[in-house]
Amino acid sequence: MEERLERLVREAIAQQGMDRLRACNLLVDEILRSRRICRAPKGQSLDGIYLELYLQAREQLFHLVFQAIDNSTANNAVSLPSDDSKKLRKARSIAFKGWAALRDEAFRQILKDENIEKIALEAQGHPPQTRERQRAIAELLEAIRLSGKLCRPHQGKFSPDFYELIYEEAVNRTLTYVCQKIDKYDPSRTNKFMTWVNFRLDKLVIECRREFSPPNLQQLPSLAELENLPQPESPPSLHETIREYIEKDEEGIFRQKHIRNSPEANFRAIALAICSGKTWEHISADFGIQVPTLSSFFRRSCQKFSSQFKEYLENQIY
Protein backbone atom coordinates (compact mmCIF):
# COMPACT_ATOMS: atom_id res chain seq x y z
CA MET A 1 0.00 0.00 0.00
CA GLU A 2 2.84 2.39 0.81
CA GLU A 3 4.36 1.99 -2.67
CA ARG A 4 1.01 2.62 -4.35
CA LEU A 5 0.44 5.65 -2.13
CA GLU A 6 3.87 7.00 -3.04
CA ARG A 7 3.10 6.60 -6.75
CA LEU A 8 -0.23 8.40 -6.43
CA VAL A 9 1.44 11.25 -4.53
CA ARG A 10 4.05 11.64 -7.27
CA GLU A 11 1.34 11.61 -9.94
CA ALA A 12 -0.71 14.25 -8.12
CA ILE A 13 2.33 16.52 -7.76
CA ALA A 14 3.18 16.15 -11.45
CA GLN A 15 -0.31 17.16 -12.63
CA GLN A 16 -1.99 20.54 -12.98
CA GLY A 17 -5.57 21.81 -13.14
CA MET A 18 -8.30 19.20 -13.60
CA ASP A 19 -5.74 16.41 -13.91
CA ARG A 20 -4.48 17.24 -10.42
CA LEU A 21 -8.03 17.19 -9.08
CA ARG A 22 -8.54 13.70 -10.53
CA ALA A 23 -5.18 12.54 -9.18
CA CYS A 24 -6.02 13.88 -5.71
CA ASN A 25 -9.34 12.03 -5.81
CA LEU A 26 -7.50 8.75 -6.45
CA LEU A 27 -5.06 9.58 -3.67
CA VAL A 28 -7.90 10.28 -1.23
CA ASP A 29 -9.56 6.96 -2.06
CA GLU A 30 -6.28 5.15 -1.41
CA ILE A 31 -5.73 6.90 1.93
CA LEU A 32 -9.28 6.06 3.02
CA ARG A 33 -8.74 2.35 2.42
CA SER A 34 -7.04 2.18 5.82
CA ARG A 35 -9.69 4.21 7.67
CA ARG A 36 -10.68 3.10 11.15
CA ILE A 37 -14.42 3.84 10.95
CA CYS A 38 -17.21 3.87 8.35
CA ARG A 39 -16.19 0.51 6.92
CA ALA A 40 -18.77 -1.70 5.25
CA PRO A 41 -19.16 -5.36 6.27
CA LYS A 42 -17.63 -7.78 3.80
CA GLY A 43 -19.74 -8.06 0.67
CA GLN A 44 -21.91 -5.06 1.56
CA SER A 45 -21.99 -1.39 0.64
CA LEU A 46 -21.94 1.58 2.98
CA ASP A 47 -25.33 3.03 3.79
CA GLY A 48 -27.16 5.13 6.36
CA ILE A 49 -25.16 7.11 8.90
CA TYR A 50 -21.93 5.34 7.92
CA LEU A 51 -22.21 6.50 4.30
CA GLU A 52 -23.17 9.99 5.46
CA LEU A 53 -20.10 10.30 7.68
CA TYR A 54 -17.84 8.71 5.08
CA LEU A 55 -18.85 11.28 2.47
CA GLN A 56 -18.33 14.13 4.93
CA ALA A 57 -14.89 12.83 5.88
CA ARG A 58 -13.95 12.23 2.24
CA GLU A 59 -14.82 15.79 1.31
CA GLN A 60 -12.80 17.12 4.25
CA LEU A 61 -9.85 14.87 3.44
CA PHE A 62 -9.86 15.97 -0.19
CA HIS A 63 -9.38 19.60 0.87
CA LEU A 64 -6.55 18.62 3.24
CA VAL A 65 -4.82 16.46 0.62
CA PHE A 66 -5.16 19.03 -2.16
CA GLN A 67 -3.66 21.69 0.11
CA ALA A 68 -0.81 19.35 1.10
CA ILE A 69 -0.03 18.57 -2.55
CA ASP A 70 -0.08 22.27 -3.42
CA ASN A 71 2.26 23.04 -0.52
CA SER A 72 4.58 20.19 -1.49
CA THR A 73 4.76 21.46 -5.06
CA ALA A 74 5.48 25.02 -3.96
CA ASN A 75 8.19 23.98 -1.51
CA ASN A 76 9.57 20.97 -3.43
CA ALA A 77 8.98 19.14 -0.16
CA VAL A 78 8.38 15.66 -1.58
CA SER A 79 11.60 13.88 -2.46
CA LEU A 80 12.23 10.24 -1.67
CA PRO A 81 15.46 8.27 -2.12
CA SER A 82 15.60 6.53 -5.48
CA ASP A 83 17.26 3.34 -4.24
CA ASP A 84 15.36 0.47 -2.62
CA SER A 85 17.21 0.70 0.70
CA LYS A 86 16.39 0.98 4.39
CA LYS A 87 16.43 4.74 3.91
CA LEU A 88 13.77 4.48 1.21
CA ARG A 89 11.58 2.18 3.30
CA LYS A 90 11.87 4.53 6.26
CA ALA A 91 10.97 7.52 4.09
CA ARG A 92 7.94 5.67 2.74
CA SER A 93 6.84 4.80 6.27
CA ILE A 94 7.13 8.42 7.40
CA ALA A 95 5.20 9.60 4.35
CA PHE A 96 2.47 7.00 4.97
CA LYS A 97 2.10 8.10 8.60
CA GLY A 98 1.72 11.69 7.43
CA TRP A 99 -1.17 10.84 5.11
CA ALA A 100 -2.74 8.65 7.80
CA ALA A 101 -2.59 11.62 10.16
CA LEU A 102 -4.44 13.73 7.58
CA ARG A 103 -7.06 10.98 7.31
CA ASP A 104 -7.60 10.94 11.07
CA GLU A 105 -7.73 14.75 11.13
CA ALA A 106 -10.46 14.72 8.46
CA PHE A 107 -12.58 12.36 10.57
CA ARG A 108 -11.84 14.37 13.70
CA GLN A 109 -13.19 17.50 12.04
CA ILE A 110 -16.48 15.89 11.03
CA LEU A 111 -17.02 13.93 14.26
CA LYS A 112 -18.98 16.67 15.95
CA ASP A 113 -21.31 15.90 18.85
CA GLU A 114 -24.35 15.52 16.64
CA ASN A 115 -22.62 13.00 14.36
CA ILE A 116 -21.34 10.90 17.26
CA GLU A 117 -24.85 10.94 18.71
CA LYS A 118 -26.25 9.66 15.39
CA ILE A 119 -24.04 6.58 15.68
CA ALA A 120 -25.19 6.09 19.30
CA LEU A 121 -28.83 6.28 18.24
CA GLU A 122 -28.09 3.85 15.40
CA ALA A 123 -26.81 1.38 18.01
CA GLN A 124 -29.90 1.88 20.17
CA GLY A 125 -32.08 1.20 17.14
CA HIS A 126 -30.98 -2.43 16.90
CA PRO A 127 -31.73 -5.25 19.37
CA PRO A 128 -28.90 -6.37 21.67
CA GLN A 129 -26.60 -9.14 20.44
CA THR A 130 -27.39 -8.46 16.78
CA ARG A 131 -24.66 -7.89 14.21
CA GLU A 132 -26.11 -4.48 13.43
CA ARG A 133 -25.79 -3.33 17.03
CA GLN A 134 -22.31 -4.82 17.41
CA ARG A 135 -21.23 -2.99 14.28
CA ALA A 136 -22.72 0.30 15.49
CA ILE A 137 -21.09 -0.08 18.91
CA ALA A 138 -17.70 -0.79 17.35
CA GLU A 139 -18.06 2.28 15.12
CA LEU A 140 -19.18 4.37 18.08
CA LEU A 141 -16.23 3.44 20.30
CA GLU A 142 -13.75 4.17 17.51
CA ALA A 143 -15.50 7.46 16.73
CA ILE A 144 -15.30 8.54 20.38
CA ARG A 145 -11.55 7.93 20.43
CA LEU A 146 -10.99 9.57 17.05
CA SER A 147 -13.06 12.65 17.85
CA GLY A 148 -10.67 14.08 20.42
CA LYS A 149 -13.68 14.99 22.56
CA LEU A 150 -12.88 12.86 25.58
CA CYS A 151 -12.23 15.19 28.52
CA ARG A 152 -9.18 14.95 30.79
CA PRO A 153 -10.65 15.63 34.26
CA HIS A 154 -8.59 16.19 37.42
CA GLN A 155 -5.38 16.35 35.39
CA GLY A 156 -3.66 18.85 37.68
CA LYS A 157 -4.16 16.74 40.79
CA PHE A 158 -1.62 14.03 39.96
CA SER A 159 1.85 13.65 38.51
CA PRO A 160 1.77 13.42 34.67
CA ASP A 161 2.92 9.79 34.57
CA PHE A 162 0.50 8.62 37.23
CA TYR A 163 -2.32 10.54 35.56
CA GLU A 164 -1.68 8.84 32.21
CA LEU A 165 -1.77 5.48 33.98
CA ILE A 166 -5.17 6.00 35.57
CA TYR A 167 -6.55 7.97 32.61
CA GLU A 168 -5.98 5.19 30.07
CA GLU A 169 -7.66 2.72 32.41
CA ALA A 170 -10.56 5.12 33.03
CA VAL A 171 -11.05 5.59 29.29
CA ASN A 172 -11.16 1.84 28.72
CA ARG A 173 -13.72 1.40 31.49
CA THR A 174 -15.75 4.29 30.10
CA LEU A 175 -15.88 2.73 26.65
CA THR A 176 -16.84 -0.60 28.21
CA TYR A 177 -19.67 1.19 30.01
CA VAL A 178 -20.83 2.79 26.74
CA CYS A 179 -20.78 -0.63 25.08
CA GLN A 180 -22.81 -2.31 27.83
CA LYS A 181 -25.13 0.54 28.82
CA ILE A 182 -25.80 2.35 25.55
CA ASP A 183 -29.55 2.03 26.10
CA LYS A 184 -29.25 4.17 29.23
CA TYR A 185 -28.41 7.20 27.09
CA ASP A 186 -31.47 9.44 26.82
CA PRO A 187 -31.06 12.39 24.42
CA SER A 188 -34.08 14.11 25.98
CA ARG A 189 -32.29 14.29 29.35
CA THR A 190 -28.69 14.96 28.26
CA ASN A 191 -27.77 17.93 26.11
CA LYS A 192 -25.01 16.11 24.20
CA PHE A 193 -23.95 12.48 23.89
CA MET A 194 -20.32 13.29 24.74
CA THR A 195 -21.51 15.06 27.89
CA TRP A 196 -22.97 11.71 28.99
CA VAL A 197 -19.71 9.92 28.12
CA ASN A 198 -17.47 12.48 29.82
CA PHE A 199 -19.60 12.50 32.97
CA ARG A 200 -18.86 8.79 33.30
CA LEU A 201 -15.18 9.30 32.51
CA ASP A 202 -14.89 11.94 35.24
CA LYS A 203 -16.22 9.49 37.84
CA LEU A 204 -14.01 6.65 36.63
CA VAL A 205 -10.82 8.72 36.81
CA ILE A 206 -11.51 9.16 40.54
CA GLU A 207 -12.41 5.48 40.90
CA CYS A 208 -9.17 4.41 39.21
CA ARG A 209 -7.20 6.81 41.39
CA ARG A 210 -8.56 5.09 44.50
CA GLU A 211 -7.72 1.63 43.16
CA PHE A 212 -4.24 2.41 41.87
CA SER A 213 -3.04 4.51 44.82
CA PRO A 214 -1.83 3.30 48.22
CA PRO A 215 -4.49 4.06 50.87
CA ASN A 216 -2.43 6.79 52.53
CA LEU A 217 -1.29 8.53 49.34
CA GLN A 218 -2.73 12.03 49.10
CA GLN A 219 -3.54 13.95 45.95
CA LEU A 220 -0.85 16.28 44.70
CA PRO A 221 -1.35 19.94 45.66
CA SER A 222 -2.50 22.35 42.99
CA LEU A 223 -0.04 24.54 41.08
CA ALA A 224 -1.09 27.56 43.14
CA GLU A 225 -0.45 25.66 46.38
CA LEU A 226 2.93 24.49 45.15
CA GLU A 227 4.02 28.06 44.40
CA ASN A 228 3.51 28.96 48.07
CA LEU A 229 5.53 26.06 49.43
CA PRO A 230 9.28 26.11 50.17
CA GLN A 231 11.20 23.95 47.70
CA PRO A 232 13.00 21.06 49.44
CA GLU A 233 15.41 18.73 47.71
CA SER A 234 13.37 16.64 45.29
CA PRO A 235 13.06 13.01 46.39
CA PRO A 236 12.25 10.33 43.81
CA SER A 237 8.64 10.60 42.69
CA LEU A 238 6.11 7.94 43.63
CA HIS A 239 5.94 6.95 39.98
CA GLU A 240 9.72 6.57 39.72
CA THR A 241 9.91 4.61 42.98
CA ILE A 242 7.26 2.13 41.85
CA ARG A 243 8.79 1.88 38.37
CA GLU A 244 12.21 1.00 39.79
CA TYR A 245 10.67 -1.58 42.13
CA ILE A 246 8.85 -3.28 39.25
CA GLU A 247 11.89 -3.10 36.97
CA LYS A 248 14.23 -4.70 39.52
CA ASP A 249 11.69 -7.45 40.32
CA GLU A 250 14.23 -9.09 42.60
CA GLU A 251 11.93 -11.99 43.45
CA GLY A 252 10.68 -12.44 39.88
CA ILE A 253 7.03 -12.18 40.94
CA PHE A 254 6.13 -9.57 38.34
CA ARG A 255 7.59 -11.61 35.47
CA GLN A 256 5.79 -14.74 36.64
CA LYS A 257 2.38 -13.04 36.51
CA HIS A 258 1.42 -13.12 32.84
CA ILE A 259 -1.55 -13.48 30.52
CA ARG A 260 -2.41 -17.11 29.83
CA ASN A 261 -0.23 -18.64 27.08
CA SER A 262 1.65 -15.33 26.68
CA PRO A 263 4.62 -15.28 29.09
CA GLU A 264 6.06 -12.26 27.30
CA ALA A 265 2.90 -10.29 28.22
CA ASN A 266 3.75 -10.31 31.90
CA PHE A 267 2.94 -7.70 34.52
CA ARG A 268 6.48 -6.33 34.59
CA ALA A 269 6.63 -5.80 30.82
CA ILE A 270 3.18 -4.21 30.66
CA ALA A 271 3.76 -1.96 33.68
CA LEU A 272 7.10 -0.72 32.33
CA ALA A 273 5.49 -0.02 28.96
CA ILE A 274 2.82 2.08 30.67
CA CYS A 275 5.43 3.89 32.76
CA SER A 276 7.36 4.74 29.59
CA GLY A 277 4.30 6.56 28.23
CA LYS A 278 2.97 3.97 25.80
CA THR A 279 -0.79 3.93 25.24
CA TRP A 280 -2.88 0.78 25.53
CA GLU A 281 -3.16 0.75 21.73
CA HIS A 282 0.62 0.67 21.35
CA ILE A 283 0.99 -2.03 23.99
CA SER A 284 -1.76 -4.03 22.28
CA ALA A 285 0.14 -3.83 18.99
CA ASP A 286 3.41 -4.86 20.69
CA PHE A 287 1.96 -8.02 22.24
CA GLY A 288 -0.77 -8.80 19.71
CA ILE A 289 -3.35 -8.88 22.50
CA GLN A 290 -6.59 -6.89 22.63
CA VAL A 291 -6.76 -3.80 24.84
CA PRO A 292 -9.61 -5.06 27.11
CA THR A 293 -7.64 -8.24 27.87
CA LEU A 294 -4.49 -6.26 28.66
CA SER A 295 -6.18 -3.61 30.81
CA SER A 296 -8.25 -6.19 32.72
CA PHE A 297 -5.12 -8.26 33.43
CA PHE A 298 -3.21 -5.15 34.50
CA ARG A 299 -5.99 -4.01 36.84
CA ARG A 300 -6.27 -7.43 38.50
CA SER A 301 -2.50 -7.62 38.85
CA CYS A 302 -2.31 -4.18 40.47
CA GLN A 303 -4.89 -5.32 43.00
CA LYS A 304 -2.97 -8.57 43.59
CA PHE A 305 0.31 -6.73 44.19
CA SER A 306 -1.18 -3.80 46.12
CA SER A 307 0.07 -5.11 49.47
CA GLN A 308 3.63 -5.45 48.10
CA PHE A 309 3.48 -1.91 46.68
CA LYS A 310 2.22 -0.54 49.96
CA GLU A 311 4.89 -2.30 52.01
CA TYR A 312 7.67 -1.19 49.65
CA LEU A 313 6.49 2.44 49.64
CA GLU A 314 6.26 2.50 53.41
CA ASN A 315 9.83 1.22 53.68
CA GLN A 316 11.11 3.67 51.07
CA ILE A 317 9.10 6.81 51.79
CA TYR A 318 7.22 6.64 55.05
PyMOL commands that set and color helices and strands:
alter all, ss='L'
color gray80, all
select helices_A, chain A and resi 2-14+17-32+48-75+86-110+113-124+131-147+155-157+160-184+193-212+223-227+238-248+253-256+267-275+280-287+291-304+306-316
alter helices_A, ss='H'
color red, helices_A
select strands_A, chain A and resi 258-259+262-266
alter strands_A, ss='S'
color yellow, strands_A
deselect
rebuild
show_as cartoon
